[in-house]
């Protein structure tokens, strides 16, 4: 499954102190925290993850034209050169992101 995994020293309620925690993100949202000392893990509920992921879709869709226009104004040459690749790659990236979110349910 895709996503980002980091290790950070955080408070563990099971150990009762600061311990290294493996923190997993999926689509930019917290998914799971596992204590590296005691092995106890905490999952973010799948419904919560799905709800919050989908909740941001309308805002992402509506704001995309403005974000593209802003980028074109700030970096016109880079925007013009990269746009054709982005038109092809964006649907693939969105499908991958959705697959990652859906894959969480299989864990």
C-alpha positions in Angstrom: 0.0 0.0 0.0 1.2 3.5 -0.7 1.5 6.4 1.7 4.1 8.1 3.8 5.6 6.5 6.9 7.6 8.5 9.5 9.2 7.8 12.8 8.9 10.4 15.5 9.3 10.5 19.3 5.7 10.9 20.7 3.9 10.1 23.9 2.7 6.6 24.2 -0.3 6.1 26.5 0.5 2.4 26.8 4.2 2.8 27.7 3.4 6.0 29.7 6.2 8.0 28.2 7.9 9.3 25.1 8.8 6.5 22.7 9.6 6.2 19.0 6.3 6.0 17.1 5.9 4.9 13.5 3.3 7.3 12.0 1.6 6.3 8.7 -0.2 8.7 6.4 -2.5 7.8 3.5 -3.4 10.6 1.0 -2.0 13.2 3.4 -4.1 12.1 6.3 -3.1 10.3 9.5 -3.9 6.6 9.2 -2.0 4.6 11.9 0.4 5.1 14.8 2.5 2.2 16.1 4.7 2.4 19.2 8.2 1.0 18.4 8.8 0.2 22.1 5.6 -1.7 23.2 4.2 -2.6 19.8 0.8 -1.2 20.5 -0.9 0.5 17.6 -3.8 2.9 17.0 -5.8 3.0 13.8 -7.8 5.9 12.4 -11.2 4.4 11.5 -11.6 3.6 7.9 -14.9 5.4 7.7 -13.3 8.5 9.1 -10.5 8.3 6.6 -12.8 7.8 3.6 -15.2 10.6 4.8 -12.5 13.1 5.2 -10.8 12.2 1.9 -14.0 12.6 0.0 -15.1 15.7 1.9 -12.2 17.6 0.3 -13.0 16.6 -3.3 -15.4 19.4 -4.1 -13.0 22.1 -2.8 -10.1 20.5 -4.7 -12.2 20.4 -8.0 -13.5 23.9 -7.7 -10.2 25.5 -6.8 -8.1 23.7 -9.5 -8.7 26.3 -12.3 -7.6 29.2 -10.0 -4.6 27.2 -8.8 -3.6 26.5 -12.4 -4.1 30.1 -13.4 -2.0 31.3 -10.5 0.8 28.9 -11.4 0.7 30.0 -15.1 1.1 33.6 -14.0 4.0 32.9 -11.6 6.0 30.5 -13.8 4.6 30.7 -17.4 7.4 28.8 -19.2 7.5 25.9 -16.7 3.7 25.8 -16.7 3.5 25.6 -20.5 6.2 23.0 -20.8 4.8 20.8 -18.0 1.1 21.1 -18.7 0.8 18.4 -21.4 2.5 15.9 -19.1 0.2 16.9 -16.2 -2.9 16.5 -18.3 -1.9 12.8 -18.9 -0.5 12.1 -15.5 -3.2 13.7 -13.3 -5.8 11.0 -13.9 -3.2 8.4 -13.1 -2.2 10.1 -9.9 -5.8 10.5 -8.8 -6.6 6.8 -9.5 -3.5 5.9 -7.5 -4.6 8.0 -4.6 -8.1 6.5 -4.7 -6.6 3.0 -4.9 -4.5 3.8 -1.8 -7.5 4.9 0.1 -9.6 1.9 -1.0 -6.6 -0.4 -0.2 -6.8 0.7 3.4 -10.0 -1.2 3.7 -8.2 -4.4 2.8 -5.8 -4.2 5.8 
